[in-house]
């Protein structure tokens, strides 16, 4: 199990809910969690924010314009 999936499940989030919160396609998130697809930095930032991965969110923030919104 990937760390992203572990974190999502630990927070009790269904795949479809995390995808909706982050604004990504459910299938794309599933493939990302299985290591079959990459996501953009903005999408990874939104996923970290949606799942509550504060450390990852802080690390990505300087590289993502949308964190300033």
N, CA, C, O and CB atoms as a CASP TS submission, in Angstrom:
PFRMAT TS
TARGET T0000
AUTHOR 0000-0000-0000
METHOD Language model
MODEL 1
PARENT N/A
ATOM      1  N   UNK     1       0.843  -1.176   0.000  1.00  0.00           N
ATOM      2  CA  UNK     1       0.000   0.000   0.000  1.00  0.00           C
ATOM      3  C   UNK     1       0.895   1.249   0.000  1.00  0.00           C
ATOM      4  O   UNK     1       1.879   1.318   0.736  1.00  0.00           O
ATOM      5  CB  UNK     1      -0.963  -0.007   1.227  1.00  0.00           C
ATOM      6  N   UNK     2       0.544   2.216  -0.823  1.00  0.00           N
ATOM      7  CA  UNK     2       1.347   3.431  -0.926  1.00  0.00           C
ATOM      8  C   UNK     2       1.070   4.362   0.259  1.00  0.00           C
ATOM      9  O   UNK     2      -0.001   4.299   0.863  1.00  0.00           O
ATOM     10  CB  UNK     2       1.059   4.157  -2.257  1.00  0.00           C
ATOM     11  N   UNK     3       2.035   5.224   0.589  1.00  0.00           N
ATOM     12  CA  UNK     3       1.829   6.165   1.700  1.00  0.00           C
ATOM     13  C   UNK     3       0.604   7.069   1.509  1.00  0.00           C
ATOM     14  O   UNK     3      -0.091   7.372   2.479  1.00  0.00           O
ATOM     15  CB  UNK     3       3.064   7.027   1.871  1.00  0.00           C
ATOM     16  N   UNK     4       0.335   7.498   0.288  1.00  0.00           N
ATOM     17  CA  UNK     4      -0.817   8.362   0.044  1.00  0.00           C
ATOM     18  C   UNK     4      -2.109   7.611   0.361  1.00  0.00           C
ATOM     19  O   UNK     4      -3.015   8.160   0.988  1.00  0.00           O
ATOM     20  CB  UNK     4      -0.826   8.862  -1.422  1.00  0.00           C
ATOM     21  N   UNK     5      -2.188   6.372  -0.068  1.00  0.00           N
ATOM     22  CA  UNK     5      -3.399   5.586   0.207  1.00  0.00           C
ATOM     23  C   UNK     5      -3.519   5.302   1.702  1.00  0.00           C
ATOM     24  O   UNK     5      -4.611   5.384   2.264  1.00  0.00           O
ATOM     25  CB  UNK     5      -3.383   4.255  -0.592  1.00  0.00           C
ATOM     26  N   UNK     6      -2.407   4.970   2.345  1.00  0.00           N
ATOM     27  CA  UNK     6      -2.423   4.726   3.784  1.00  0.00           C
ATOM     28  C   UNK     6      -2.935   5.951   4.531  1.00  0.00           C
ATOM     29  O   UNK     6      -3.756   5.833   5.440  1.00  0.00           O
ATOM     30  CB  UNK     6      -1.021   4.347   4.282  1.00  0.00           C
ATOM     31  N   UNK     7      -2.448   7.128   4.145  1.00  0.00           N
ATOM     32  CA  UNK     7      -2.859   8.369   4.805  1.00  0.00           C
ATOM     33  C   UNK     7      -4.337   8.634   4.572  1.00  0.00           C
ATOM     34  O   UNK     7      -5.052   9.036   5.490  1.00  0.00           O
ATOM     35  CB  UNK     7      -2.023   9.556   4.300  1.00  0.00           C
ATOM     36  N   UNK     8      -4.800   8.407   3.337  1.00  0.00           N
ATOM     37  CA  UNK     8      -6.217   8.622   3.030  1.00  0.00           C
ATOM     38  C   UNK     8      -7.094   7.707   3.857  1.00  0.00           C
ATOM     39  O   UNK     8      -8.080   8.149   4.447  1.00  0.00           O
ATOM     40  CB  UNK     8      -6.488   8.398   1.543  1.00  0.00           C
ATOM     41  N   UNK     9      -6.738   6.433   3.902  1.00  0.00           N
ATOM     42  CA  UNK     9      -7.532   5.462   4.655  1.00  0.00           C
ATOM     43  C   UNK     9      -7.470   5.728   6.152  1.00  0.00           C
ATOM     44  O   UNK     9      -8.467   5.555   6.853  1.00  0.00           O
ATOM     45  CB  UNK     9      -7.053   4.048   4.362  1.00  0.00           C
ATOM     46  N   UNK    10      -6.312   6.146   6.648  1.00  0.00           N
ATOM     47  CA  UNK    10      -6.171   6.442   8.069  1.00  0.00           C
ATOM     48  C   UNK    10      -7.086   7.580   8.498  1.00  0.00           C
ATOM     49  O   UNK    10      -7.490   7.662   9.657  1.00  0.00           O
ATOM     50  CB  UNK    10      -4.726   6.788   8.394  1.00  0.00           C
ATOM     51  N   UNK    11      -7.407   8.454   7.555  1.00  0.00           N
ATOM     52  CA  UNK    11      -8.286   9.578   7.848  1.00  0.00           C
ATOM     53  C   UNK    11      -9.746   9.259   7.520  1.00  0.00           C
ATOM     54  O   UNK    11     -10.623  10.116   7.626  1.00  0.00           O
ATOM     55  CB  UNK    11      -7.836  10.807   7.073  1.00  0.00           C
ATOM     56  N   UNK    12      -9.983   8.014   7.120  1.00  0.00           N
ATOM     57  CA  UNK    12     -11.348   7.571   6.863  1.00  0.00           C
ATOM     58  C   UNK    12     -11.966   8.128   5.599  1.00  0.00           C
ATOM     59  O   UNK    12     -13.189   8.189   5.480  1.00  0.00           O
ATOM     60  CB  UNK    12     -12.198   7.931   8.003  1.00  0.00           C
ATOM     61  N   UNK    13     -11.128   8.537   4.647  1.00  0.00           N
ATOM     62  CA  UNK    13     -11.641   9.111   3.397  1.00  0.00           C
ATOM     63  C   UNK    13     -11.785   8.046   2.322  1.00  0.00           C
ATOM     64  O   UNK    13     -10.871   7.258   2.079  1.00  0.00           O
ATOM     65  CB  UNK    13     -10.719  10.229   2.903  1.00  0.00           C
ATOM     66  N   UNK    14     -12.938   8.038   1.689  1.00  0.00           N
ATOM     67  CA  UNK    14     -13.138   7.177   0.534  1.00  0.00           C
ATOM     68  C   UNK    14     -12.384   7.784  -0.642  1.00  0.00           C
ATOM     69  O   UNK    14     -12.146   8.991  -0.675  1.00  0.00           O
ATOM     70  CB  UNK    14     -14.658   7.005   0.206  1.00  0.00           C
ATOM     71  N   UNK    15     -12.012   6.955  -1.598  1.00  0.00           N
ATOM     72  CA  UNK    15     -11.293   7.406  -2.782  1.00  0.00           C
ATOM     73  C   UNK    15     -12.046   8.518  -3.499  1.00  0.00           C
ATOM     74  O   UNK    15     -11.460   9.542  -3.851  1.00  0.00           O
ATOM     75  CB  UNK    15     -11.056   6.240  -3.731  1.00  0.00           C
ATOM     76  N   UNK    16     -13.339   8.320  -3.715  1.00  0.00           N
ATOM     77  CA  UNK    16     -14.123   9.311  -4.444  1.00  0.00           C
ATOM     78  C   UNK    16     -14.202  10.628  -3.685  1.00  0.00           C
ATOM     79  O   UNK    16     -14.224  11.690  -4.308  1.00  0.00           O
ATOM     80  CB  UNK    16     -15.524   8.783  -4.712  1.00  0.00           C
ATOM     81  N   UNK    17     -14.245  10.586  -2.362  1.00  0.00           N
ATOM     82  CA  UNK    17     -14.320  11.811  -1.566  1.00  0.00           C
ATOM     83  C   UNK    17     -13.007  12.587  -1.620  1.00  0.00           C
ATOM     84  O   UNK    17     -13.013  13.806  -1.789  1.00  0.00           O
ATOM     85  CB  UNK    17     -14.674  11.480  -0.112  1.00  0.00           C
ATOM     86  N   UNK    18     -11.887  11.891  -1.477  1.00  0.00           N
ATOM     87  CA  UNK    18     -10.583  12.551  -1.550  1.00  0.00           C
ATOM     88  C   UNK    18     -10.369  13.147  -2.939  1.00  0.00           C
ATOM     89  O   UNK    18      -9.858  14.259  -3.073  1.00  0.00           O
ATOM     90  CB  UNK    18      -9.448  11.557  -1.210  1.00  0.00           C
ATOM     91  N   UNK    19     -10.758  12.408  -3.960  1.00  0.00           N
ATOM     92  CA  UNK    19     -10.614  12.909  -5.332  1.00  0.00           C
ATOM     93  C   UNK    19     -11.457  14.164  -5.534  1.00  0.00           C
ATOM     94  O   UNK    19     -10.991  15.134  -6.131  1.00  0.00           O
ATOM     95  CB  UNK    19     -11.019  11.824  -6.353  1.00  0.00           C
ATOM     96  N   UNK    20     -12.687  14.151  -5.045  1.00  0.00           N
ATOM     97  CA  UNK    20     -13.566  15.313  -5.196  1.00  0.00           C
ATOM     98  C   UNK    20     -13.007  16.516  -4.436  1.00  0.00           C
ATOM     99  O   UNK    20     -13.030  17.636  -4.947  1.00  0.00           O
ATOM    100  CB  UNK    20     -14.988  14.983  -4.698  1.00  0.00           C
ATOM    101  N   UNK    21     -12.512  16.296  -3.236  1.00  0.00           N
ATOM    102  CA  UNK    21     -11.959  17.384  -2.432  1.00  0.00           C
ATOM    103  C   UNK    21     -10.737  18.012  -3.097  1.00  0.00           C
ATOM    104  O   UNK    21     -10.504  19.215  -2.977  1.00  0.00           O
ATOM    105  CB  UNK    21     -11.588  16.876  -1.043  1.00  0.00           C
ATOM    106  N   UNK    22      -9.961  17.187  -3.800  1.00  0.00           N
ATOM    107  CA  UNK    22      -8.741  17.665  -4.445  1.00  0.00           C
ATOM    108  C   UNK    22      -8.973  18.098  -5.889  1.00  0.00           C
ATOM    109  O   UNK    22      -8.075  18.651  -6.524  1.00  0.00           O
ATOM    110  CB  UNK    22      -7.683  16.588  -4.404  1.00  0.00           C
ATOM    111  N   UNK    23     -10.163  17.852  -6.406  1.00  0.00           N
ATOM    112  CA  UNK    23     -10.461  18.232  -7.782  1.00  0.00           C
ATOM    113  C   UNK    23      -9.742  17.388  -8.812  1.00  0.00           C
ATOM    114  O   UNK    23      -9.346  17.883  -9.867  1.00  0.00           O
ATOM    115  CB  UNK    23     -10.114  19.659  -7.995  1.00  0.00           C
ATOM    116  N   UNK    24      -9.573  16.108  -8.502  1.00  0.00           N
ATOM    117  CA  UNK    24      -8.939  15.191  -9.456  1.00  0.00           C
ATOM    118  C   UNK    24      -9.910  14.062  -9.778  1.00  0.00           C
ATOM    119  O   UNK    24     -10.840  13.790  -9.019  1.00  0.00           O
ATOM    120  CB  UNK    24      -7.598  14.623  -8.888  1.00  0.00           C
ATOM    121  N   UNK    25      -9.684  13.423 -10.892  1.00  0.00           N
ATOM    122  CA  UNK    25     -10.504  12.305 -11.325  1.00  0.00           C
ATOM    123  C   UNK    25     -10.282  11.112 -10.394  1.00  0.00           C
ATOM    124  O   UNK    25      -9.148  10.818 -10.016  1.00  0.00           O
ATOM    125  CB  UNK    25     -10.182  11.927 -12.788  1.00  0.00           C
ATOM    126  N   UNK    26     -11.360  10.431 -10.028  1.00  0.00           N
ATOM    127  CA  UNK    26     -11.268   9.275  -9.132  1.00  0.00           C
ATOM    128  C   UNK    26     -10.360   8.200  -9.711  1.00  0.00           C
ATOM    129  O   UNK    26      -9.545   7.617  -8.996  1.00  0.00           O
ATOM    130  CB  UNK    26     -12.657   8.695  -8.865  1.00  0.00           C
ATOM    131  N   UNK    27     -10.503   7.938 -11.007  1.00  0.00           N
ATOM    132  CA  UNK    27      -9.658   6.928 -11.653  1.00  0.00           C
ATOM    133  C   UNK    27      -8.190   7.313 -11.635  1.00  0.00           C
ATOM    134  O   UNK    27      -7.319   6.468 -11.427  1.00  0.00           O
ATOM    135  CB  UNK    27     -10.107   6.708 -13.085  1.00  0.00           C
ATOM    136  N   UNK    28      -7.919   8.602 -11.856  1.00  0.00           N
ATOM    137  CA  UNK    28      -6.531   9.074 -11.837  1.00  0.00           C
ATOM    138  C   UNK    28      -5.937   8.928 -10.443  1.00  0.00           C
ATOM    139  O   UNK    28      -4.778   8.539 -10.297  1.00  0.00           O
ATOM    140  CB  UNK    28      -6.448  10.542 -12.298  1.00  0.00           C
ATOM    141  N   UNK    29      -6.729   9.240  -9.416  1.00  0.00           N
ATOM    142  CA  UNK    29      -6.230   9.084  -8.045  1.00  0.00           C
ATOM    143  C   UNK    29      -5.974   7.619  -7.739  1.00  0.00           C
ATOM    144  O   UNK    29      -4.973   7.283  -7.105  1.00  0.00           O
ATOM    145  CB  UNK    29      -7.228   9.671  -7.028  1.00  0.00           C
ATOM    146  N   UNK    30      -6.852   6.756  -8.175  1.00  0.00           N
ATOM    147  CA  UNK    30      -6.658   5.326  -7.960  1.00  0.00           C
ATOM    148  C   UNK    30      -5.365   4.844  -8.619  1.00  0.00           C
ATOM    149  O   UNK    30      -4.582   4.114  -8.013  1.00  0.00           O
ATOM    150  CB  UNK    30      -7.856   4.538  -8.505  1.00  0.00           C
ATOM    151  N   UNK    31      -5.156   5.264  -9.870  1.00  0.00           N
ATOM    152  CA  UNK    31      -3.930   4.859 -10.570  1.00  0.00           C
ATOM    153  C   UNK    31      -2.692   5.457  -9.902  1.00  0.00           C
ATOM    154  O   UNK    31      -1.652   4.802  -9.831  1.00  0.00           O
ATOM    155  CB  UNK    31      -3.989   5.287 -12.048  1.00  0.00           C
ATOM    156  N   UNK    32      -2.794   6.686  -9.414  1.00  0.00           N
ATOM    157  CA  UNK    32      -1.674   7.318  -8.709  1.00  0.00           C
ATOM    158  C   UNK    32      -1.347   6.540  -7.442  1.00  0.00           C
ATOM    159  O   UNK    32      -0.179   6.279  -7.151  1.00  0.00           O
ATOM    160  CB  UNK    32      -2.001   8.789  -8.365  1.00  0.00           C
ATOM    161  N   UNK    33      -2.368   6.173  -6.696  1.00  0.00           N
ATOM    162  CA  UNK    33      -2.139   5.411  -5.463  1.00  0.00           C
ATOM    163  C   UNK    33      -1.518   4.045  -5.732  1.00  0.00           C
ATOM    164  O   UNK    33      -0.818   3.499  -4.879  1.00  0.00           O
ATOM    165  CB  UNK    33      -3.446   5.235  -4.709  1.00  0.00           C
ATOM    166  N   UNK    34      -1.769   3.500  -6.900  1.00  0.00           N
ATOM    167  CA  UNK    34      -1.183   2.202  -7.259  1.00  0.00           C
ATOM    168  C   UNK    34       0.163   2.346  -7.959  1.00  0.00           C
ATOM    169  O   UNK    34       0.776   1.347  -8.336  1.00  0.00           O
ATOM    170  CB  UNK    34      -2.136   1.429  -8.153  1.00  0.00           C
ATOM    171  N   UNK    35       0.625   3.579  -8.134  1.00  0.00           N
ATOM    172  CA  UNK    35       1.918   3.810  -8.773  1.00  0.00           C
ATOM    173  C   UNK    35       1.895   3.662 -10.274  1.00  0.00           C
ATOM    174  O   UNK    35       2.940   3.470 -10.895  1.00  0.00           O
ATOM    175  CB  UNK    35       2.921   2.883  -8.217  1.00  0.00           C
ATOM    176  N   UNK    36       0.708   3.750 -10.873  1.00  0.00           N
ATOM    177  CA  UNK    36       0.567   3.579 -12.313  1.00  0.00           C
ATOM    178  C   UNK    36       0.452   4.891 -13.069  1.00  0.00           C
ATOM    179  O   UNK    36       0.460   4.903 -14.300  1.00  0.00           O
ATOM    180  CB  UNK    36      -0.628   2.738 -12.602  1.00  0.00           C
ATOM    181  N   UNK    37       0.344   5.999 -12.340  1.00  0.00           N
ATOM    182  CA  UNK    37       0.175   7.296 -12.984  1.00  0.00           C
ATOM    183  C   UNK    37       0.797   8.369 -12.099  1.00  0.00           C
ATOM    184  O   UNK    37       0.853   8.233 -10.876  1.00  0.00           O
ATOM    185  CB  UNK    37      -1.330   7.599 -13.253  1.00  0.00           C
ATOM    186  N   UNK    38       1.256   9.424 -12.732  1.00  0.00           N
ATOM    187  CA  UNK    38       1.788  10.578 -12.002  1.00  0.00           C
ATOM    188  C   UNK    38       0.718  11.656 -11.953  1.00  0.00           C
ATOM    189  O   UNK    38      -0.190  11.695 -12.783  1.00  0.00           O
ATOM    190  CB  UNK    38       3.094  11.120 -12.669  1.00  0.00           C
ATOM    191  N   UNK    39       0.844  12.528 -10.965  1.00  0.00           N
ATOM    192  CA  UNK    39      -0.044  13.683 -10.902  1.00  0.00           C
ATOM    193  C   UNK    39       0.813  14.939 -10.916  1.00  0.00           C
ATOM    194  O   UNK    39       1.993  14.896 -10.568  1.00  0.00           O
ATOM    195  CB  UNK    39      -0.957  13.635  -9.632  1.00  0.00           C
ATOM    196  N   UNK    40       0.232  16.034 -11.310  1.00  0.00           N
ATOM    197  CA  UNK    40       0.949  17.309 -11.344  1.00  0.00           C
ATOM    198  C   UNK    40       1.214  17.795  -9.920  1.00  0.00           C
ATOM    199  O   UNK    40       0.584  17.334  -8.969  1.00  0.00           O
ATOM    200  CB  UNK    40       0.145  18.369 -12.138  1.00  0.00           C
ATOM    201  N   UNK    41       2.143  18.723  -9.788  1.00  0.00           N
ATOM    202  CA  UNK    41       2.411  19.302  -8.470  1.00  0.00           C
ATOM    203  C   UNK    41       1.174  19.981  -7.882  1.00  0.00           C
ATOM    204  O   UNK    41       0.889  19.799  -6.698  1.00  0.00           O
ATOM    205  CB  UNK    41       3.556  20.306  -8.562  1.00  0.00           C
ATOM    206  N   UNK    42       0.429  20.762  -8.679  1.00  0.00           N
ATOM    207  CA  UNK    42      -0.780  21.353  -8.101  1.00  0.00           C
ATOM    208  C   UNK    42      -1.777  20.297  -7.608  1.00  0.00           C
ATOM    209  O   UNK    42      -2.399  20.473  -6.560  1.00  0.00           O
ATOM    210  CB  UNK    42      -1.453  22.248  -9.128  1.00  0.00           C
ATOM    211  N   UNK    43      -1.928  19.208  -8.356  1.00  0.00           N
ATOM    212  CA  UNK    43      -2.843  18.145  -7.928  1.00  0.00           C
ATOM    213  C   UNK    43      -2.324  17.464  -6.669  1.00  0.00           C
ATOM    214  O   UNK    43      -3.103  17.147  -5.770  1.00  0.00           O
ATOM    215  CB  UNK    43      -3.033  17.109  -9.049  1.00  0.00           C
ATOM    216  N   UNK    44      -1.026  17.237  -6.598  1.00  0.00           N
ATOM    217  CA  UNK    44      -0.439  16.624  -5.407  1.00  0.00           C
ATOM    218  C   UNK    44      -0.616  17.542  -4.199  1.00  0.00           C
ATOM    219  O   UNK    44      -0.906  17.073  -3.098  1.00  0.00           O
ATOM    220  CB  UNK    44       1.059  16.315  -5.633  1.00  0.00           C
ATOM    221  N   UNK    45      -0.444  18.837  -4.403  1.00  0.00           N
ATOM    222  CA  UNK    45      -0.661  19.813  -3.337  1.00  0.00           C
ATOM    223  C   UNK    45      -2.111  19.750  -2.845  1.00  0.00           C
ATOM    224  O   UNK    45      -2.360  19.716  -1.640  1.00  0.00           O
ATOM    225  CB  UNK    45      -0.320  21.239  -3.830  1.00  0.00           C
ATOM    226  N   UNK    46      -3.061  19.735  -3.778  1.00  0.00           N
ATOM    227  CA  UNK    46      -4.472  19.671  -3.393  1.00  0.00           C
ATOM    228  C   UNK    46      -4.803  18.370  -2.677  1.00  0.00           C
ATOM    229  O   UNK    46      -5.598  18.360  -1.737  1.00  0.00           O
ATOM    230  CB  UNK    46      -5.359  19.823  -4.619  1.00  0.00           C
ATOM    231  N   UNK    47      -4.195  17.268  -3.120  1.00  0.00           N
ATOM    232  CA  UNK    47      -4.404  15.984  -2.444  1.00  0.00           C
ATOM    233  C   UNK    47      -3.855  16.024  -1.028  1.00  0.00           C
ATOM    234  O   UNK    47      -4.511  15.571  -0.090  1.00  0.00           O
ATOM    235  CB  UNK    47      -3.744  14.844  -3.232  1.00  0.00           C
ATOM    236  N   UNK    48      -2.662  16.560  -0.873  1.00  0.00           N
ATOM    237  CA  UNK    48      -2.064  16.665   0.458  1.00  0.00           C
ATOM    238  C   UNK    48      -2.944  17.500   1.370  1.00  0.00           C
ATOM    239  O   UNK    48      -3.132  17.163   2.539  1.00  0.00           O
ATOM    240  CB  UNK    48      -0.658  17.274   0.377  1.00  0.00           C
ATOM    241  N   UNK    49      -3.476  18.577   0.841  1.00  0.00           N
ATOM    242  CA  UNK    49      -4.354  19.454   1.612  1.00  0.00           C
ATOM    243  C   UNK    49      -5.648  18.733   1.970  1.00  0.00           C
ATOM    244  O   UNK    49      -6.103  18.809   3.111  1.00  0.00           O
ATOM    245  CB  UNK    49      -4.660  20.740   0.825  1.00  0.00           C
ATOM    246  N   UNK    50      -6.242  18.035   1.009  1.00  0.00           N
ATOM    247  CA  UNK    50      -7.504  17.325   1.236  1.00  0.00           C
ATOM    248  C   UNK    50      -7.352  16.198   2.245  1.00  0.00           C
ATOM    249  O   UNK    50      -8.244  15.961   3.060  1.00  0.00           O
ATOM    250  CB  UNK    50      -8.034  16.768  -0.072  1.00  0.00           C
ATOM    251  N   UNK    51      -6.225  15.509   2.189  1.00  0.00           N
ATOM    252  CA  UNK    51      -6.015  14.361   3.058  1.00  0.00           C
ATOM    253  C   UNK    51      -5.477  14.778   4.425  1.00  0.00           C
ATOM    254  O   UNK    51      -5.527  14.007   5.384  1.00  0.00           O
ATOM    255  CB  UNK    51      -5.059  13.378   2.401  1.00  0.00           C
ATOM    256  N   UNK    52      -4.970  15.987   4.504  1.00  0.00           N
ATOM    257  CA  UNK    52      -4.463  16.475   5.776  1.00  0.00           C
ATOM    258  C   UNK    52      -3.003  16.171   6.018  1.00  0.00           C
ATOM    259  O   UNK    52      -2.578  15.995   7.160  1.00  0.00           O
ATOM    260  CB  UNK    52      -5.258  15.905   6.872  1.00  0.00           C
ATOM    261  N   UNK    53      -2.232  16.109   4.944  1.00  0.00           N
ATOM    262  CA  UNK    53      -0.792  15.865   5.057  1.00  0.00           C
ATOM    263  C   UNK    53      -0.074  17.217   5.099  1.00  0.00           C
ATOM    264  O   UNK    53       0.473  17.679   4.097  1.00  0.00           O
ATOM    265  CB  UNK    53      -0.266  14.983   3.863  1.00  0.00           C
ATOM    266  N   UNK    54      -0.090  17.832   6.275  1.00  0.00           N
ATOM    267  CA  UNK    54       0.411  19.196   6.418  1.00  0.00           C
ATOM    268  C   UNK    54       1.871  19.352   6.012  1.00  0.00           C
ATOM    269  O   UNK    54       2.232  20.343   5.377  1.00  0.00           O
ATOM    270  CB  UNK    54       0.242  19.646   7.835  1.00  0.00           C
ATOM    271  N   UNK    55       2.715  18.389   6.367  1.00  0.00           N
ATOM    272  CA  UNK    55       4.146  18.489   6.038  1.00  0.00           C
ATOM    273  C   UNK    55       4.343  18.503   4.519  1.00  0.00           C
ATOM    274  O   UNK    55       5.123  19.306   4.006  1.00  0.00           O
ATOM    275  CB  UNK    55       4.938  17.310   6.671  1.00  0.00           C
ATOM    276  N   UNK    56       3.654  17.634   3.809  1.00  0.00           N
ATOM    277  CA  UNK    56       3.765  17.594   2.352  1.00  0.00           C
ATOM    278  C   UNK    56       3.189  18.863   1.745  1.00  0.00           C
ATOM    279  O   UNK    56       3.744  19.410   0.792  1.00  0.00           O
ATOM    280  CB  UNK    56       3.047  16.358   1.786  1.00  0.00           C
ATOM    281  N   UNK    57       2.083  19.326   2.292  1.00  0.00           N
ATOM    282  CA  UNK    57       1.469  20.561   1.818  1.00  0.00           C
ATOM    283  C   UNK    57       2.450  21.734   1.945  1.00  0.00           C
ATOM    284  O   UNK    57       2.586  22.530   1.015  1.00  0.00           O
ATOM    285  CB  UNK    57       0.173  20.855   2.608  1.00  0.00           C
ATOM    286  N   UNK    58       3.130  21.842   3.083  1.00  0.00           N
ATOM    287  CA  UNK    58       4.115  22.913   3.284  1.00  0.00           C
ATOM    288  C   UNK    58       5.290  22.790   2.326  1.00  0.00           C
ATOM    289  O   UNK    58       5.787  23.798   1.822  1.00  0.00           O
ATOM    290  CB  UNK    58       4.622  22.900   4.719  1.00  0.00           C
ATOM    291  N   UNK    59       5.735  21.579   2.073  1.00  0.00           N
ATOM    292  CA  UNK    59       6.864  21.360   1.155  1.00  0.00           C
ATOM    293  C   UNK    59       6.520  21.767  -0.275  1.00  0.00           C
ATOM    294  O   UNK    59       7.363  22.308  -0.990  1.00  0.00           O
ATOM    295  CB  UNK    59       7.292  19.891   1.183  1.00  0.00           C
ATOM    296  N   UNK    60       5.301  21.513  -0.682  1.00  0.00           N
ATOM    297  CA  UNK    60       4.881  21.803  -2.054  1.00  0.00           C
ATOM    298  C   UNK    60       4.454  23.251  -2.261  1.00  0.00           C
ATOM    299  O   UNK    60       4.516  23.757  -3.381  1.00  0.00           O
ATOM    300  CB  UNK    60       3.751  20.895  -2.438  1.00  0.00           C
ATOM    301  N   UNK    61       4.024  23.918  -1.205  1.00  0.00           N
ATOM    302  CA  UNK    61       3.466  25.267  -1.315  1.00  0.00           C
ATOM    303  C   UNK    61       4.340  26.243  -2.105  1.00  0.00           C
ATOM    304  O   UNK    61       3.792  26.991  -2.914  1.00  0.00           O
ATOM    305  CB  UNK    61       3.236  25.819   0.055  1.00  0.00           C
ATOM    306  N   UNK    62       5.655  26.283  -1.923  1.00  0.00           N
ATOM    307  CA  UNK    62       6.454  27.248  -2.686  1.00  0.00           C
ATOM    308  C   UNK    62       6.429  27.018  -4.195  1.00  0.00           C
ATOM    309  O   UNK    62       6.754  27.922  -4.964  1.00  0.00           O
ATOM    310  CB  UNK    62       7.871  27.207  -2.210  1.00  0.00           C
ATOM    311  N   UNK    63       6.052  25.831  -4.618  1.00  0.00           N
ATOM    312  CA  UNK    63       6.076  25.485  -6.038  1.00  0.00           C
ATOM    313  C   UNK    63       4.702  25.557  -6.698  1.00  0.00           C
ATOM    314  O   UNK    63       4.573  25.317  -7.898  1.00  0.00           O
ATOM    315  CB  UNK    63       6.639  24.103  -6.212  1.00  0.00           C
ATOM    316  N   UNK    64       3.673  25.889  -5.910  1.00  0.00           N
ATOM    317  CA  UNK    64       2.307  25.877  -6.409  1.00  0.00           C
ATOM    318  C   UNK    64       1.673  27.245  -6.189  1.00  0.00           C
ATOM    319  O   UNK    64       1.596  27.722  -5.057  1.00  0.00           O
ATOM    320  CB  UNK    64       1.478  24.773  -5.718  1.00  0.00           C
ATOM    321  N   UNK    65       1.227  27.863  -7.250  1.00  0.00           N
ATOM    322  CA  UNK    65       0.635  29.190  -7.157  1.00  0.00           C
ATOM    323  C   UNK    65      -0.689  29.206  -6.407  1.00  0.00           C
ATOM    324  O   UNK    65      -1.016  30.193  -5.749  1.00  0.00           O
ATOM    325  CB  UNK    65       0.437  29.749  -8.528  1.00  0.00           C
ATOM    326  N   UNK    66      -1.455  28.123  -6.499  1.00  0.00           N
ATOM    327  CA  UNK    66      -2.795  28.143  -5.922  1.00  0.00           C
ATOM    328  C   UNK    66      -2.797  28.173  -4.402  1.00  0.00           C
ATOM    329  O   UNK    66      -3.849  28.425  -3.813  1.00  0.00           O
ATOM    330  CB  UNK    66      -3.562  26.952  -6.392  1.00  0.00           C
ATOM    331  N   UNK    67      -1.686  27.931  -3.745  1.00  0.00           N
ATOM    332  CA  UNK    67      -1.675  27.980  -2.281  1.00  0.00           C
ATOM    333  C   UNK    67      -1.854  29.411  -1.781  1.00  0.00           C
ATOM    334  O   UNK    67      -2.172  29.617  -0.609  1.00  0.00           O
ATOM    335  CB  UNK    67      -0.366  27.390  -1.735  1.00  0.00           C
ATOM    336  N   UNK    68      -1.657  30.388  -2.640  1.00  0.00           N
ATOM    337  CA  UNK    68      -1.774  31.792  -2.238  1.00  0.00           C
ATOM    338  C   UNK    68      -3.205  32.292  -2.301  1.00  0.00           C
ATOM    339  O   UNK    68      -3.483  33.428  -1.919  1.00  0.00           O
ATOM    340  CB  UNK    68      -0.898  32.659  -3.111  1.00  0.00           C
ATOM    341  N   UNK    69      -4.120  31.450  -2.784  1.00  0.00           N
ATOM    342  CA  UNK    69      -5.532  31.862  -2.916  1.00  0.00           C
ATOM    343  C   UNK    69      -6.205  31.891  -1.568  1.00  0.00           C
ATOM    344  O   UNK    69      -7.390  32.212  -1.477  1.00  0.00           O
ATOM    345  CB  UNK    69      -6.295  30.921  -3.858  1.00  0.00           C
TER
END
